[in-house]
Amino acid sequence: MSGLEDLMVSIRRMGREDSEPGPDKPVDLLLYAPCPVKLSVRDAVESIAQEHADENGPLRVHIPMGCTSIDPYDPVYQERDPDRLPGVIASIGFGDFWRKEFVDRHVSAGVFQAVLPDKVNPLYEQAGLLDPAGCYTVYGVTPYILVVDEKSLSGLPLPRAWEDLLHPRYQGKIVMCGDGDDMADAVLLNIYKDFGPEGIRALAKNTKGLAHSSTLAKLAGGSDAAAGAISIMPVFFALSTKHPPHVRVIWPKDGAAASPLYFLARKKERARLAPLITFFTQGFPAIESARLFMPLGDTGPSLFPSEARIKWLGWDFVAAHEVNRLRDEMAALFRQVQKEGA
C-alpha cells in the first residue's frame, strides 16, 4: 500500500498537471476524488473512457487534479437545466451537491437514480448509508478516527468515543485535520447532531490547532510543539503511517465519523454511461489504497478491526437540515471559539 511519501509526490504531480481548460459542454463524468487516491482513480477512469469510446470519441471525463485548486466546473451546481448537468456527478463531503437549491431543483425532482452493486459492504447496511430515496449513491467514505500519544496524555484516560473529546480534561490536547476554511465536516456535523452547538464549543476549546492530515500523521507521537496528544484524522493517514509504540490508533466505539464519497447518476444517462458507473461499485474497491475509504462494493477481508463501525449522520437528519449550510455554520462557530480562546 502506498505510504505517506508516495502521497506527497502524487500531490506535487497533481499540482503541475492541473491545467485543463474550462467546460464548453456537459461532460459525461465530473469526478472530484479523494486526494490520496486521485491519480489511481484518474488512470482507471480514463482507461474506461478510452475503451468505451463511441462515434463521438472517448467518453468525456473531467477529474480536477489539484487538491485545493479552484476548478472551472465549481459553479455547475447552479445549473438549472438538468440536461446540461454531467451524466454522472461524483464528489466528496457535504459540498455544493448537498446545497438546498441543487437538491430542490434536481435531486428531489427525480433527475438521479442510485446504483448499487450485487453485494453491499455490510458496514453500509449497519450504518444506514444506503439512500432510502434512491438518489445518492455513497460509494465510499472518509472515516475519521483518533490517533493518541499515550505519553502526551500524561496519565489521562484514553478517549474511547467522540463524547470523550468534549471533556475539559483534554483542553489543549487535541489537534484536528483542517486547513483554512476546510476541516473535518463529518466530525463537526456528528458532534452537532449529538451534542448541539455546545458540543462544537467544547471540542473547539479542547483543540489547540488544525493541520493537514499528512502533517498530523507525521507529527503523531513526536516532540514537535504542534503535535497533539489526540489527533483527529482520516483512516487513510492513520493507517498509512508507521507510529512509535506509545501511539495508539483508536476506532471510536460509536463509529468513525463518515464523510461521504458519492455519485449522482442521471436516469437518462445510466445505460449509456454504465461502464463509468460500474467503476464506482467495482473498480474503486479494486484499488488497494482505496479500500481504506471503505468502498460500497468491498466485501473482501476487512482491513479494519472487528469492532470498526461507521458513524453516519443519517438520511433523516440530512433531509431535515441544510447540511451544506450547517457545515459552514459549525465551522465558523468552531473558528470563533478558537479565536476567543487564543
C-alpha positions in Angstrom: 0.0 0.0 0.0 1.3 3.4 -0.9 2.9 5.3 2.0 2.7 8.9 3.0 5.8 9.9 1.0 4.2 8.5 -2.2 1.1 10.5 -1.5 3.1 13.7 -1.2 4.8 13.0 -4.5 1.4 12.5 -6.1 0.2 15.8 -4.7 3.1 17.6 -6.3 2.4 15.9 -9.6 -1.2 16.8 -9.5 -0.4 20.5 -8.9 1.7 20.6 -12.1 -0.9 18.7 -14.2 -4.0 20.7 -13.3 -4.1 22.9 -16.4 -7.3 21.7 -18.1 -9.5 24.3 -19.9 -12.9 25.3 -18.7 -16.1 23.4 -19.8 -17.7 24.1 -23.2 -20.4 21.4 -23.0 -21.7 18.9 -20.4 -19.2 16.2 -19.6 -20.1 12.5 -19.2 -18.4 12.3 -15.8 -17.4 15.1 -13.4 -15.4 13.4 -10.6 -13.9 15.0 -7.5 -11.9 12.2 -6.0 -10.2 11.9 -2.6 -6.7 13.4 -2.9 -4.7 10.3 -1.7 -6.2 8.1 -4.5 -6.9 10.7 -7.1 -4.1 9.6 -9.6 -5.1 5.9 -9.4 -8.8 6.8 -9.9 -7.9 9.1 -12.8 -5.9 6.4 -14.6 -8.7 3.8 -14.1 -11.4 6.1 -15.3 -9.6 7.4 -18.3 -8.9 3.9 -19.4 -12.6 3.1 -19.2 -13.4 6.3 -21.2 -11.0 5.2 -23.9 -12.2 1.6 -24.0 -15.8 2.6 -24.4 -15.4 5.3 -27.0 -18.4 5.8 -29.3 -18.8 7.6 -32.6 -18.1 10.9 -30.9 -14.8 9.6 -29.4 -13.9 8.6 -25.8 -16.4 9.3 -23.1 -15.7 12.8 -21.8 -14.5 13.0 -18.2 -13.2 15.8 -16.0 -11.2 15.0 -12.9 -9.7 18.0 -11.2 -6.1 17.2 -10.1 -5.3 19.8 -7.6 -6.3 19.0 -4.0 -7.3 22.6 -3.2 -7.4 24.4 -6.5 -10.3 26.3 -8.0 -11.9 24.3 -10.8 -13.8 25.7 -13.8 -16.7 23.3 -13.0 -17.2 24.6 -9.5 -20.4 26.6 -10.4 -22.1 23.6 -12.0 -24.4 23.1 -9.0 -26.1 26.4 -10.1 -27.1 24.9 -13.5 -30.9 25.0 -13.9 -31.2 22.7 -17.0 -30.8 19.1 -15.9 -29.8 18.1 -19.5 -26.8 20.4 -19.1 -25.6 18.6 -16.0 -22.8 16.0 -16.3 -24.2 12.5 -16.9 -22.6 11.4 -13.6 -21.5 13.8 -10.8 -19.2 12.3 -8.2 -17.9 14.3 -5.3 -16.7 14.2 -1.7 -18.0 15.6 1.6 -21.0 17.8 2.2 -20.3 20.3 -0.5 -22.2 22.0 -3.3 -24.3 19.0 -4.3 -26.0 19.0 -0.9 -27.0 22.6 -1.2 -30.7 23.2 -0.9 -31.0 24.9 -4.3 -29.4 21.9 -6.0 -31.4 19.4 -4.1 -34.7 21.1 -4.7 -34.0 21.7 -8.4 -32.6 18.3 -9.3 -32.3 15.7 -6.6 -35.9 16.0 -5.3 -37.1 16.3 -8.8 -36.0 12.8 -9.6 -33.2 13.6 -12.0 -30.9 11.0 -10.5 -31.1 7.3 -9.6 -28.8 5.4 -7.2 -26.9 2.3 -8.5 -25.9 -0.5 -6.1 -23.6 -3.5 -6.6 -24.9 -7.1 -6.2 -23.2 -7.3 -2.9 -23.0 -4.4 -0.5 -20.4 -3.9 2.2 -22.2 -4.9 5.4 -20.8 -1.8 7.2 -23.0 0.3 4.9 -26.2 -1.6 5.9 -25.3 -1.4 9.6 -24.7 2.4 9.3 -27.8 3.0 7.1 -25.7 4.5 4.3 -28.0 3.4 1.5 -30.2 6.4 0.4 -33.8 5.3 1.0 -34.9 7.9 -1.6 -32.7 6.1 -4.2 -30.9 9.3 -5.4 -27.4 9.5 -3.9 -25.1 6.5 -4.1 -22.5 6.6 -1.4 -19.7 4.5 -2.9 -17.1 5.1 -0.2 -16.5 7.2 3.0 -13.6 9.1 4.5 -13.7 7.7 8.1 -12.3 9.9 10.8 -10.7 8.2 13.8 -8.3 9.0 16.7 -4.5 8.7 16.9 -3.5 9.0 20.5 0.0 9.6 22.0 -0.2 8.0 25.4 3.0 9.8 26.6 1.5 13.2 25.9 -1.7 12.2 27.7 0.3 12.2 30.9 -1.9 9.6 32.7 -5.3 10.9 31.4 -7.7 8.1 30.3 -7.7 7.2 26.6 -10.7 8.7 24.7 -12.9 5.9 23.5 -15.9 7.7 22.0 -16.5 11.1 20.4 -18.2 12.4 23.5 -15.0 11.9 25.5 -13.3 14.6 23.4 -15.6 17.2 24.9 -14.4 16.7 28.5 -12.4 19.6 29.9 -9.6 17.3 30.9 -8.5 17.2 27.2 -8.2 21.0 26.9 -5.2 21.8 24.7 -4.7 18.1 23.9 -6.4 17.8 20.6 -5.4 18.6 17.0 -7.7 18.1 14.1 -7.2 17.8 10.4 -8.1 21.0 8.6 -6.6 23.9 6.8 -8.1 27.4 6.4 -11.9 27.0 5.9 -11.6 23.3 5.4 -12.0 20.9 8.3 -13.4 17.5 9.1 -17.0 18.1 8.1 -18.3 14.7 9.3 -16.8 15.3 12.8 -18.4 18.7 13.2 -21.8 17.6 11.9 -21.9 14.5 14.1 -20.8 16.4 17.1 -23.6 19.0 16.4 -26.2 16.2 15.8 -25.4 14.5 19.2 -24.5 17.5 21.4 -25.6 20.7 19.7 -23.7 23.9 19.4 -22.3 23.4 23.0 -20.6 20.3 21.7 -18.9 22.3 19.0 -17.8 24.8 21.6 -16.4 22.2 23.8 -14.5 20.5 21.0 -13.1 23.8 19.9 -12.0 24.8 23.4 -10.0 21.5 23.6 -8.5 21.8 20.2 -5.2 23.6 20.1 -4.8 23.7 16.3 -5.6 22.4 12.8 -3.2 20.9 10.3 -3.3 18.9 7.1 -3.8 15.2 7.7 -0.4 14.2 6.2 1.2 16.6 8.7 -0.7 15.3 11.7 0.3 11.7 10.8 3.9 12.6 10.7 3.8 14.6 14.0 1.9 12.0 16.0 4.0 10.7 18.9 6.8 13.2 18.3 8.1 16.2 20.3 7.1 18.9 17.9 5.1 21.7 19.7 2.3 21.4 17.0 1.7 17.7 17.8 -1.3 16.8 19.9 -1.9 14.1 22.4 -5.0 13.3 20.4 -5.2 13.7 16.7 -8.4 13.5 14.7 -7.6 12.3 11.1 -8.8 10.1 8.3 -8.2 6.4 8.5 -6.0 6.6 5.3 -3.4 8.7 7.1 -3.7 7.0 10.4 -3.0 3.5 8.9 -0.6 4.6 6.2 2.0 5.9 8.7 4.2 3.8 11.0 3.8 5.1 14.5 6.1 4.7 17.6 5.0 2.1 20.2 3.4 4.8 22.5 1.0 5.9 19.8 -2.4 4.1 19.6 -4.9 4.1 16.7 -8.3 4.2 18.3 -11.6 3.5 16.5 -14.3 5.3 18.4 -16.7 2.8 19.9 -19.6 4.8 18.4 -18.1 4.6 15.0 -15.7 6.5 12.7 -17.3 9.8 11.7 -18.1 9.3 8.0 -17.8 11.9 5.3 -19.4 10.6 2.0 -17.8 9.8 -1.3 -20.8 9.7 -3.5 -22.1 9.9 -7.1 -25.3 11.1 -8.7 -26.2 9.4 -12.0 -28.8 11.0 -14.3 -31.5 8.5 -15.1 -31.4 9.4 -18.8 -27.7 8.5 -19.0 -27.5 5.4 -16.8 -27.5 2.9 -19.7 -25.0 4.8 -21.9 -22.6 5.5 -19.0 -22.9 2.1 -17.3 -19.1 1.4 -17.8 -18.2 4.6 -15.9 -20.8 3.9 -13.2 -19.6 0.4 -12.7 -16.2 1.8 -11.8 -17.6 3.2 -8.5 -19.1 -0.1 -7.4 -16.4 -2.5 -8.8 -13.3 -0.6 -10.0 -12.9 1.6 -6.9 -12.7 -1.3 -4.5 -10.1 -2.9 -6.7 -7.7 -0.1 -6.0 -5.7 -1.3 -3.0 -5.3 2.1 -1.2 -8.9 3.0 -1.9 -10.0 0.2 0.4 -9.1 2.5 3.2 -12.1 4.5 2.1 -14.4 1.6 2.9 -15.9 1.1 -0.6 -19.5 0.2 -1.0 -18.7 -2.8 -3.1 -15.9 -4.1 -0.9 -17.0 -7.5 0.6 -13.5 -9.0 0.9 -11.4 -9.4 4.0 -11.6 -6.3 6.2 -8.6 -4.0 6.7 -10.1 -2.8 9.9 -10.6 -4.1 13.5 -13.6 -6.2 14.2 -15.2 -3.5 16.2 -15.0 -1.0 13.4 -18.2 0.8 12.7 -19.3 3.8 10.7 -21.0 6.8 12.3 -23.3 8.3 9.6 -25.4 11.4 10.1 -28.5 9.5 8.8 -30.7 10.4 5.9 -33.5 11.7 8.1 -31.0 14.2 9.5 -29.8 15.2 6.1 -33.4 15.6 4.8 -34.3 17.8 7.8 -31.2 20.1 7.7 -29.4 22.0 5.0 -26.2 20.1 5.7 -24.1 22.3 3.5 -25.1 25.4 5.3 -25.0 23.8 8.7 -21.5 22.5 8.0 -20.3 26.1 7.2 -22.1 27.5 10.3 -20.5 24.9 12.6 -17.0 25.5 11.1 -17.5 29.2 11.7 -18.6 28.6 15.3 -15.5 26.4 15.8 -13.1 29.0 14.5 -14.8 31.8 16.5 -14.4 29.8 19.8 -10.8 29.1 19.0 -10.1 32.8 18.2 -11.7 33.8 21.5 -9.5 31.4 23.4 -6.3 32.4 21.7 
